[in-house]
């Protein structure tokens, strides 16, 4: 197996793990509607970064980057929307 094939597998596993890591936060936030421990500025900056990684993946036509960052962008956006809703209710 060539080194570039290993790199693709490593990238795919890394992208999958980082994407899946957001699922528990989104589920907890959605169920409890308690986002008191969530920083809006951190999630906003993070989501912008993920969006830029998504654009980069699209430009490079790198499917692990595209898929992982599309999903992560959606999950992080859900948390931001829930946090903004919580702030507006105060």
HELIX and SHEET records of a PDB file:
HELIX    1   1 UNK A    3  UNK A   20  1                                  18    
HELIX    2   2 UNK A   23  UNK A   32  1                                  10    
HELIX    3   3 UNK A   40  UNK A   60  1                                  21    
HELIX    4   4 UNK A   63  UNK A   89  1                                  27    
END                                                                             
